[in-house]
Amino acid sequence: MSATEIEGMIRAGIPDATVEMTDLAGDNDHWQARVTSPAFAGKSRVQQHKMVYDALGGKMGGTLHALQLTTALPS
């Protein structure tokens, strides 16, 4: 799954998110995503990650099997 596809899915699910993608292995298969959104306010880290996984529509563990995820509030 490409960075553009992943970023698009996250932005569709969390429209105000800023998404920064990094290819960890150079193979378009192992990704790091940093997702920043005001929608994360008042939510635990687990809840923030669940929001991102929900936006990915069940692709985790299938089409997308390696995603290192960091979530944050805008500064």
N, CA, C and O of each residue as an XYZ file, in Angstrom:
300
protein
N       0.843     -1.166      0.000
C       0.000      0.000      0.000
C       0.895      1.239      0.000
O       1.849      1.319      0.774
N       0.594      2.182     -0.849
C       1.454      3.362     -0.985
C       1.187      4.387      0.120
O       0.139      4.368      0.765
N       2.141      5.265      0.318
C       2.005      6.334      1.307
C       0.814      7.226      0.958
O       0.094      7.674      1.850
N       0.607      7.482     -0.313
C      -0.504      8.322     -0.756
C      -1.845      7.690     -0.397
O      -2.762      8.387      0.038
N      -1.964      6.383     -0.576
C      -3.198      5.678     -0.228
C      -3.452      5.730      1.286
O      -4.566      6.009      1.730
N      -2.413      5.459      2.059
C      -2.542      5.465      3.517
C      -2.924      6.861      3.995
O      -3.854      7.025      4.785
N      -2.200      7.863      3.509
C      -2.471      9.240      3.904
C      -3.899      9.636      3.517
O      -4.594     10.285      4.298
N      -4.330      9.254      2.334
C      -5.680      9.582      1.877
C      -6.753      8.968      2.753
O      -7.752      9.617      3.060
N      -6.554      7.714      3.163
C      -7.523      7.049      4.024
C      -7.588      7.715      5.396
O      -8.669      7.910      5.950
N      -6.418      8.062      5.937
C      -6.390      8.717      7.249
C      -7.070     10.078      7.162
O      -7.860     10.433      8.037
N      -6.770     10.841      6.114
C      -7.365     12.179      5.970
C      -8.863     12.101      5.707
O      -9.605     13.003      6.098
N      -9.318     11.039      5.051
C     -10.756     10.865      4.828
C     -11.469     10.595      6.156
O     -12.583     11.070      6.373
N     -10.828      9.839      7.034
C     -11.422      9.509      8.324
C     -11.238     10.576      9.383
O     -12.059     10.722     10.288
N     -10.141     11.328      9.257
C      -9.843     12.412     10.210
C      -9.493     13.640      9.360
O      -8.316     13.944      9.165
N     -10.519     14.347      8.854
C     -10.298     15.392      7.841
C      -9.324     16.504      8.215
O      -8.680     17.070      7.332
N      -9.200     16.832      9.504
C      -8.304     17.928      9.885
C      -6.891     17.446     10.218
O      -6.077     18.214     10.732
N      -6.601     16.183      9.928
C      -5.300     15.597     10.288
C      -4.192     16.051      9.343
O      -4.400     16.273      8.150
N      -3.018     16.176      9.928
C      -1.784     16.331      9.165
C      -1.087     14.983      9.270
O      -0.915     14.451     10.367
N      -0.684     14.430      8.126
C      -0.091     13.093      8.101
C       1.293     13.169      7.465
O       1.452     13.677      6.355
N       2.285     12.659      8.179
C       3.650     12.577      7.661
C       4.013     11.100      7.562
O       3.992     10.383      8.562
N       4.346     10.647      6.354
C       4.659      9.241      6.110
C       6.159      9.062      5.860
O       6.787      9.876      5.183
N       6.719      7.990      6.414
C       8.116      7.632      6.189
C       8.181      6.152      5.833
O       7.635      5.314      6.550
N       8.847      5.829      4.725
C       9.055      4.440      4.313
C      10.252      3.906      5.098
O      11.387      4.310      4.846
N      10.008      3.009      6.038
C      11.053      2.538      6.952
C      12.047      1.578      6.315
O      13.200      1.514      6.741
N      11.618      0.827      5.298
C      12.494     -0.199      4.728
C      12.788      0.014      3.243
O      13.515     -0.773      2.637
N      12.228      1.068      2.656
C      12.455      1.325      1.235
C      11.705      0.367      0.331
O      12.058      0.208     -0.838
N      10.656     -0.283      0.871
C       9.942     -1.297      0.088
C       8.455     -0.987     -0.102
O       7.706     -1.835     -0.588
N       8.019      0.227      0.279
C       6.605      0.602      0.211
C       5.710     -0.374      0.955
O       4.549     -0.555      0.589
N       6.236     -1.001      1.993
C       5.483     -2.007      2.723
C       5.589     -1.839      4.239
O       4.767     -2.378      4.980
N       6.587     -1.101      4.698
C       6.809     -0.883      6.131
C       6.847      0.623      6.369
O       7.784      1.306      5.955
N       5.813      1.131      7.044
C       5.624      2.569      7.144
C       5.662      3.080      8.571
O       5.357      2.366      9.526
N       6.043      4.329      8.679
C       5.891      5.093      9.909
C       4.956      6.240      9.558
O       5.148      6.915      8.546
N       3.942      6.464     10.391
C       3.023      7.580     10.175
C       2.971      8.428     11.442
O       2.830      7.909     12.550
N       3.086      9.722     11.258
C       2.878     10.671     12.349
C       1.608     11.434     11.989
O       1.556     12.151     10.990
N       0.595     11.265     12.818
C      -0.707     11.879     12.557
C      -0.969     12.910     13.646
O      -0.976     12.589     14.835
N      -1.182     14.148     13.227
C      -1.444     15.247     14.145
C      -2.846     15.776     13.862
O      -3.188     16.064     12.715
N      -3.658     15.902     14.919
C      -5.027     16.366     14.713
C      -5.602     16.960     15.994
O      -5.372     16.433     17.083
N      -6.355     18.064     15.868
C      -7.061     18.589     17.031
C      -8.160     17.639     17.498
O      -8.621     17.752     18.634
N      -8.587     16.710     16.653
C      -9.622     15.732     17.019
C      -9.136     14.788     18.123
O      -9.945     14.103     18.748
N      -7.832     14.747     18.363
C      -7.273     13.881     19.405
C      -7.392     14.487     20.806
O      -7.101     13.813     21.795
N      -7.814     15.738     20.901
C      -7.904     16.416     22.205
C      -8.815     15.644     23.148
O      -9.924     15.253     22.784
N      -8.324     15.430     24.374
C      -9.099     14.762     25.398
C      -9.171     13.252     25.263
O      -9.844     12.588     26.052
N      -8.484     12.704     24.270
C      -8.491     11.261     24.052
C      -7.166     10.655     24.499
O      -6.116     11.291     24.400
N      -7.226      9.419     24.991
C      -6.003      8.712     25.374
C      -5.243      8.326     24.111
O      -5.787      8.374     23.008
N      -4.000      7.948     24.279
C      -3.185      7.509     23.139
C      -3.848      6.313     22.448
O      -3.860      6.233     21.220
N      -4.396      5.393     23.231
C      -5.069      4.217     22.662
C      -6.272      4.657     21.818
O      -6.482      4.141     20.721
N      -7.051      5.601     22.324
C      -8.207      6.099     21.580
C      -7.769      6.813     20.298
O      -8.419      6.684     19.260
N      -6.672      7.562     20.370
C      -6.148      8.241     19.183
C      -5.747      7.220     18.126
O      -6.080      7.373     16.951
N      -5.034      6.184     18.543
C      -4.593      5.155     17.595
C      -5.794      4.430     17.001
O      -5.801      4.105     15.814
N      -6.813      4.175     17.827
C      -8.016      3.518     17.323
C      -8.681      4.366     16.250
O      -9.187      3.832     15.264
N      -8.685      5.682     16.432
C      -9.258      6.575     15.418
C      -8.527      6.400     14.082
O      -9.157      6.352     13.026
N      -7.203      6.306     14.139
C      -6.421      6.128     12.911
C      -6.705      4.758     12.308
O      -6.933      4.649     11.103
N      -6.694      3.707     13.133
C      -6.970      2.358     12.619
C      -8.371      2.275     12.024
O      -8.566      1.614     11.004
N      -9.349      2.935     12.645
C     -10.701      2.963     12.094
C     -10.710      3.645     10.725
O     -11.403      3.204      9.809
N      -9.937      4.720     10.595
C      -9.850      5.433      9.317
C      -9.249      4.546      8.231
O      -9.549      4.715      7.050
N      -8.402      3.604      8.633
C      -7.774      2.702      7.664
C      -8.707      1.568      7.242
O      -8.335      0.733      6.418
N      -9.889      1.537      7.791
C     -10.930      0.642      7.322
C     -10.593     -0.832      7.300
O     -10.950     -1.535      6.354
N      -9.909     -1.313      8.326
C      -9.621     -2.741      8.393
C      -8.438     -3.203      7.540
O      -8.213     -4.405      7.399
N      -7.688     -2.270      6.974
C      -6.523     -2.641      6.146
C      -5.344     -3.130      6.987
O      -4.487     -3.860      6.489
N      -5.297     -2.721      8.283
C      -4.196     -3.164      9.148
C      -4.239     -4.680      9.285
O      -5.296     -5.265      9.520
N      -3.091     -5.299      9.138
C      -2.998     -6.747      9.256
C      -3.282     -7.464      7.952
O      -3.102     -8.678      7.857
N      -3.720     -6.731      6.954
C      -3.991     -7.321      5.639
C      -3.111     -6.642      4.603
O      -1.913     -6.908      4.510
N      -3.730     -5.760      3.827
C      -3.008     -5.002      2.808
C      -1.883     -4.186      3.425
O      -0.810     -4.036      2.840
N      -2.141     -3.671      4.598
C      -1.152     -2.871      5.325
C      -0.748     -3.652      6.565
O      -1.522     -3.749      7.517
N       0.444     -4.202      6.560
C       0.813     -5.064      7.682
C       1.903     -4.503      8.581
O       2.226     -5.120      9.596
N       2.473     -3.368      8.248
C       3.517     -2.799      9.108
C       3.376     -1.281      9.138
O       3.734     -0.589      8.184
N       2.845     -0.774     10.256
C       2.686      0.656     10.422
C       3.106      1.051     11.845
O       2.475      0.660     12.827
N       4.165      1.821     11.926
C       4.589      2.386     13.203
C       3.876      3.715     13.339
O       4.097      4.620     12.535
N       3.030      3.845     14.339
C       2.127      4.989     14.437
C       2.469      5.887     15.618
O       2.694      5.417     16.733
N       2.502      7.191     15.348
C       2.640      8.211     16.377
C       1.509      9.199     16.180
O       1.272      9.659     15.063
N       0.810      9.528     17.251
C      -0.256     10.523     17.176
C       0.072     11.684     18.104
O       0.750     11.526     19.119
N      -0.436     12.866     17.720
C      -0.134     14.066     18.511
C      -1.195     15.130     18.277
O      -1.920     15.117     17.282
N      -1.259     16.046     19.228
C      -2.073     17.243     19.074
C      -1.211     18.320     18.422
O       0.004     18.335     18.618
N      -1.819     19.222     17.652
C      -1.019     20.321     17.091
C      -0.475     21.198     18.222
O      -1.116     21.359     19.260
N       0.712     21.757     18.006
C       1.290     22.602     19.056
C       0.837     24.022     18.932
O       1.229     24.868     19.736
